[in-house]
Amino acid sequence: MNGNFELILADTSELIAECLRVRREVFTEEMGVPEEIERDGLDVLGRCDHFLAFWDGRPAGALRCVLRGGEAVLQRFCVLREYRGRGIGRAMLAATEELYRGRAEKIALDAKLGAAPFYEKCGYARASGEFIEAGAPHVKMEKAP
């Protein structure tokens, strides 16, 4: 990985707004997911943990995590197009897994079907059959932190 990676907890309204900007660029503008589906009541300070990834000091990715019982559910995981292929997604997963080690029995996420091989390479296993979410086929994936 060439470059300086950092994942921070978005613990201010300004940082959450930056997470939402990154998500809008990836999910709404690039992938065509309607904003009313992409955003929900968890997208405010204190409802869940939001994280912002930086590459060489610039926002490069975002994700959020909801704790449900013993499960840390990763959601809205994305990397901006110009930063893909640099290992940022893998680094984001590793950093998030470390943060929830001891706080959750497993890490779970709903992966777009085309992204499932990436998550499998990162140690995640399929935990469901295919289902449709936001108009696209997905599969639930899990990993012990």
Order of alpha helices (4+ residues) and beta strands (2+ residues): beta-alpha-alpha-beta-beta-beta-alpha-beta-alpha-beta-beta-beta
